[in-house]
């Protein structure tokens, strides 16, 4: 008798459970992103259903894409190897078509072809790097062929060094070695400034890093531009060339800093003062690195950045900046 009573009870429980699951599934589907995507697709075949874009997807709220292009975006790298503490002393080989780029401790050592060494890298910075990549490019035109290599590290502050080797001729030739021009961070960007089919290149110079004991990310890191010199067959520091969007950034930055200066003259705001000081110093360094030296010093004077100790440190940094010293020598 007891069994006859319990059987309907379990059936009823099962029925209630099924109904609950169906109701829960219906509720979940109503708010599921997957369901929303399905509805957006069916809207194509169902004109009566209007799917409105969310606020986050409207052009007004989308973050614009950064216009600068890294070299390994324009010319994708063949391989990238990150920090591996256990295997860092082992040889690393990256194959690029018929060539092999050989690394040790993430330092580029040689390029080989058919088991023969055809190029030896010259390395100035023997720090222990943390990663390496290599790829092929056509920086000097559609008929050219280069192998670019890059190493990063150690740590998060320095450095990212590039080597570009021209393989178009019978004898491979180095046409860019960033170590010759200072210490750089982040990736290399490339662009064709004058539309002649030969890319210009840019790296961020770290000659002002930790300026007067300020934090690394708070210090100026100006863009350093390089142009290929056909006579010397090298990429050399250049002034008078910039990425188009960078000129607009400089104009906007100067206006913003002028507005800050006006606010500071109206009252005392320590937070704004520090922001203005860092911004003005960075703008000065940016102008210096594109060859606008006179304008840079005039800007610094206009913004009352005339502390003797700071000026002395600026001159000390510039005297130790190979990129700036080359520009200065070409006046």
C-alpha positions in Angstrom: 0.0 0.0 0.0 2.9 2.3 0.9 4.4 1.7 -2.5 1.2 2.7 -4.3 1.2 6.0 -2.5 4.9 6.9 -3.1 4.8 6.2 -6.9 2.4 9.1 -7.7 4.4 11.3 -5.5 7.7 10.7 -7.4 5.9 11.2 -10.7 4.5 14.4 -9.5 7.9 15.6 -8.3 9.4 14.7 -11.7 6.7 16.6 -13.5 7.2 19.7 -11.4 10.9 19.5 -11.9 10.5 19.3 -15.7 8.2 22.3 -15.7 10.7 24.2 -13.5 13.6 23.5 -15.9 11.6 24.5 -18.9 10.6 27.8 -17.2 14.2 28.5 -16.1 15.6 27.7 -19.6 13.0 30.1 -21.2 14.0 32.8 -18.8 17.7 32.3 -19.3 17.4 32.2 -23.1 15.6 35.5 -23.0 18.6 37.2 -21.5 21.4 35.1 -23.1 23.9 36.9 -25.4 23.7 33.8 -27.6 20.0 34.2 -27.9 20.4 37.9 -28.8 22.9 37.0 -31.5 20.4 34.5 -32.9 17.7 37.1 -33.0 20.0 39.6 -34.7 20.7 37.0 -37.4 17.0 36.2 -37.9 16.3 39.9 -38.2 17.8 39.7 -41.7 15.0 37.4 -42.8 12.3 38.9 -40.7 11.8 42.6 -41.6 9.2 43.2 -39.0 11.7 42.6 -36.2 13.9 45.6 -35.6 17.2 45.0 -33.8 18.6 48.2 -32.4 22.4 48.5 -31.8 23.5 48.8 -28.2 25.0 52.1 -27.0 28.4 50.4 -26.7 28.6 49.7 -30.4 27.7 53.1 -31.7 30.5 55.1 -33.4 30.4 57.8 -30.7 31.4 55.4 -27.9 33.8 53.2 -29.8 37.5 53.7 -29.1 39.2 54.7 -32.4 41.8 52.3 -33.7 45.4 53.4 -33.1 46.6 54.4 -36.6 50.3 53.4 -36.1 51.3 50.1 -37.6 54.0 47.8 -36.1 56.4 46.2 -38.5 55.2 42.7 -37.6 51.6 43.8 -38.4 52.5 45.0 -41.8 55.0 42.2 -42.4 53.9 39.4 -40.0 56.7 37.7 -38.1 57.5 34.0 -38.8 57.9 33.1 -35.2 58.0 34.6 -31.7 59.6 33.0 -28.7 59.0 34.3 -25.2 60.9 34.0 -22.0 61.7 30.4 -21.0 64.0 30.3 -18.0 64.7 26.6 -18.3 65.7 26.7 -21.9 67.2 30.1 -22.3 70.7 28.8 -22.8 69.6 26.5 -25.6 70.0 27.6 -29.2 66.9 29.1 -30.9 66.4 28.8 -34.7 63.7 30.6 -36.6 63.2 29.5 -40.2 62.2 32.2 -42.8 61.9 30.6 -46.3 65.4 29.4 -47.2 67.0 31.2 -44.3 67.5 30.4 -40.6 68.0 33.1 -38.0 70.0 31.7 -35.1 69.7 33.1 -31.5 71.4 32.4 -28.2 70.0 33.8 -25.0 67.5 35.5 -27.4 70.4 37.5 -28.9 70.5 37.2 -32.8 73.8 35.5 -33.8 73.8 34.5 -37.4 71.7 34.0 -40.5 72.3 30.8 -42.4 71.3 29.4 -45.8 71.9 25.9 -46.9 73.8 25.3 -43.7 76.2 28.1 -44.5 76.6 31.3 -42.4 75.8 34.3 -44.7 75.5 37.0 -42.0 76.9 37.6 -38.5 75.0 40.0 -36.2 76.9 42.7 -34.3 75.6 43.0 -30.8 76.3 45.9 -28.5 73.9 45.2 -25.7 74.7 41.9 -24.1 71.9 42.0 -21.5 69.9 38.9 -21.1 66.9 39.3 -23.3 63.5 37.8 -22.6 62.0 37.2 -26.0 62.9 37.2 -29.7 61.0 37.4 -33.0 62.0 37.4 -36.7 60.3 37.9 -40.0 60.8 39.0 -43.6 59.9 42.4 -45.0 59.9 44.6 -48.1 60.8 47.9 -46.5 62.9 49.1 -49.4 60.3 48.4 -52.1 58.4 45.5 -53.6 61.5 43.9 -55.1 63.5 44.1 -51.9 63.9 41.4 -49.2 64.9 42.0 -45.6 65.0 39.9 -42.5 64.1 41.8 -39.4 64.8 40.5 -35.9 63.8 42.0 -32.5 64.6 41.2 -28.9 63.1 42.5 -25.8 64.1 42.7 -22.1 65.3 42.3 -19.6 62.4 43.1 -17.4 59.7 45.7 -18.2 61.8 48.8 -18.6 64.5 48.2 -21.3 64.9 47.4 -24.1 63.4 46.5 -27.5 66.2 46.3 -30.1 65.8 45.7 -33.8 68.2 44.5 -36.5 67.2 44.8 -40.2 69.3 42.9 -42.7 69.0 43.5 -46.4 69.2 40.3 -48.4 68.4 41.8 -51.8 72.0 41.9 -53.0 74.7 39.2 -53.3 76.1 40.1 -49.9 73.7 40.5 -46.9 74.0 44.0 -45.3 72.8 45.4 -42.1 70.7 48.5 -42.8 69.4 49.3 -39.2 70.6 48.4 -35.7 68.7 50.3 -33.0 71.5 49.8 -30.5 73.6 52.3 -32.5 71.1 55.1 -31.6 70.3 54.6 -28.0 67.8 52.6 -25.9 64.3 52.0 -27.1 61.1 50.5 -25.9 57.9 49.1 -27.3 57.6 47.9 -30.9 58.9 49.4 -34.1 56.3 51.2 -36.3 56.7 51.7 -40.1 55.0 54.1 -42.5 55.7 55.5 -46.0 55.8 59.2 -45.3 56.6 60.5 -48.8 54.8 57.7 -50.8 58.0 56.6 -52.6 57.5 52.9 -51.7 60.3 52.9 -49.1 59.2 52.7 -45.5 60.3 55.1 -42.8 60.6 53.6 -39.3 59.9 54.8 -35.7 60.9 53.7 -32.2 60.3 55.3 -28.8 63.6 56.7 -27.4 64.2 56.1 -23.7 66.9 58.7 -23.2 64.6 60.7 -20.7 63.5 57.6 -18.8 63.4 58.1 -15.0 64.0 61.8 -15.5 65.0 63.3 -12.1 63.9 60.1 -10.4 60.4 60.3 -11.8 58.7 56.9 -12.5 59.5 55.2 -15.8 56.0 55.5 -17.2 55.8 59.2 -16.1 59.0 60.1 -18.0 59.1 61.4 -21.6 59.5 58.7 -24.3 59.6 60.6 -27.6 59.3 59.1 -31.0 62.5 58.7 -32.9 62.2 58.7 -36.7 64.6 57.1 -39.2 64.7 57.4 -42.9 66.6 55.2 -45.4 69.6 56.9 -46.9 70.1 55.6 -50.4 73.7 56.8 -50.5 74.9 55.3 -47.3 72.4 52.3 -47.6 71.4 52.7 -44.0 68.4 53.9 -41.9 69.6 57.1 -40.2 67.9 59.5 -37.7 65.8 62.0 -39.6 64.0 65.2 -38.8 61.1 66.7 -40.7 59.2 63.4 -41.0 56.4 62.3 -38.8 53.3 60.1 -39.0 50.4 62.4 -40.0 48.4 61.6 -36.8 51.3 62.5 -34.7 51.4 66.1 -35.9 47.7 66.4 -34.9 48.5 64.9 -31.5 51.3 67.5 -31.0 48.9 70.4 -31.8 46.2 69.0 -29.5 48.7 68.4 -26.7 50.1 72.0 -26.9 46.7 73.5 -26.7 45.8 71.3 -23.7 49.0 72.3 -21.9 48.3 76.0 -22.7 44.9 75.6 -21.1 46.5 73.9 -18.0 49.0 76.8 -17.7 46.1 79.3 -17.7 44.3 77.3 -15.0 47.5 77.2 -12.9 47.9 80.9 -13.1 44.4 81.4 -11.7 45.0 79.2 -8.6 47.2 76.6 -6.9 46.4 73.0 -7.8 49.3 70.7 -6.9 47.8 67.8 -8.9 47.4 69.8 -12.0 50.8 71.3 -11.5 52.5 67.9 -11.6 50.4 66.8 -14.6 51.4 70.0 -16.4 55.1 69.6 -15.5 55.3 66.1 -16.9 53.2 66.9 -20.0 55.3 70.0 -20.8 58.6 68.1 -20.4 57.3 65.3 -22.6 56.1 67.8 -25.3 59.6 69.4 -25.2 61.2 66.1 -25.8 58.8 65.3 -28.6 59.6 68.5 -30.4 63.4 68.0 -29.9 63.2 64.5 -31.5 61.5 65.8 -34.7 64.1 68.5 -35.1 62.1 71.4 -33.8 64.7 72.4 -31.3 64.1 76.2 -31.3 60.4 75.7 -30.9 61.0 73.2 -28.1 63.1 75.6 -26.0 60.7 78.4 -26.6 57.8 76.2 -25.4 59.7 75.3 -22.3 60.3 79.0 -21.6 56.7 79.9 -22.3 55.5 77.3 -19.8 57.9 78.6 -17.1 60.0 75.5 -17.0 63.2 77.3 -16.2 64.5 75.6 -13.0 68.3 75.6 -13.3 68.6 72.0 -11.9 66.0 70.7 -14.4 67.7 72.5 -17.4 71.0 71.0 -16.4 69.5 67.5 -16.3 67.9 68.1 -19.7 71.2 69.0 -21.2 72.9 66.0 -19.6 70.3 63.7 -21.0 70.5 65.2 -24.5 74.3 64.9 -24.4 73.9 61.2 -23.8 71.3 60.7 -26.5 72.8 59.3 -29.7 69.7 60.0 -31.7 69.6 63.7 -30.7 73.3 64.1 -31.1 73.1 62.8 -34.7 70.3 65.3 -35.5 72.3 68.1 -34.0 75.4 67.2 -36.0 73.3 67.6 -39.3 72.2 71.2 -38.7 
